[in-house]
Amino acid sequence: MTETNIETLIRSLVTPLLKHPDALTISQEDDGKYHQYIVDVDPDDVGRLIGRQGHVAAAMRTIVEGARSQRSNSKKVRLLINDQRH
């Protein structure tokens, strides 16, 4: 079984939702417990990415978490959307 490139997966999920896909940046940070992927988009696209009551963001988090390696020593994946409006 092959490893999934999480950043590529996130990019393929997020890009169709954006009006300004050229402003998309994804950065990764590792801490003791998580692989964190921070998604930055144009401020006009933040609402489209989060969705009503957070349903779109929750669905993306479910997909990304399900794609991680199932090895017992594998860190969990955390997807953060940088809301620059506040």
N, C-alpha and C positions, 0 to 999 in steps of 0.2 A: 504494500500500500504506500502511496506517495504522500509526502507532506504537502499541505496546502499553503500557498503563499497568501497569508492573511491580508497583507497590504493590497495585493492585486484583487482579492475578493472584495475588500471594502471599496476600492476604486470602481470596480464593475457594478457594485450595488448603488453607489452614490451618484455617479456621473449622469445617468439618465434622468435623475430628479432635478438637476441643476439648470438654471437659466444661464449661469456663468461658469461653465465647467473649467475654464482656464484658470480660475481663482482657487481651485481645489488643491490643498496641500495636506498630506498625511505624514505625521511624524510619530515615531515610536519611542517609548521610554520603558525601561525595565526596572521594576523594583522587586523586592523580595518575593512577592506573592503573585504579581500580575505582569503580563505584557500589555502595556497601555498604548492604544492607537488613538491619537488626537487628530480629529478632522477639523480643518479650517476651511471655510467657504466664504463667499461673498456675503455680506450682511443681509442682502435681499433674499438669499437662498436658505438661510438658517431655518425659517419656518417651514419651508418645503421639506427639509431634511428631518425635522423633528416630527412633523405631522400633527394632526388634531389629537390633543390629549396625549401626545407622545407615542402614538401607535406605530408610526413609520420607524422611529428610532428603536422602539422595543423589538420590532420585527427584525431589523438589521442586527441588533445585538444577539438575538436568538440564533440567527444564521451564522454569524461570526463565531459565537461560542461553540456551536455544533461542529464547526469545521476544524477546530483545534485538534491537536494530537491527543489521543485518548490514553497515552502512557501515564502511568501513575505519578511520575515525577514531572509531568508537564505543567507549566504555569497556566493559570486561567487567563483569558483574554478579556480586556476591558476596552470598550469603545466609548470615547468621549467626544462630544460635539462642542466645539468652542463657540459659545454664543457671545459674539462681540457687541451685541446691541446693548448690553447692560454693563 
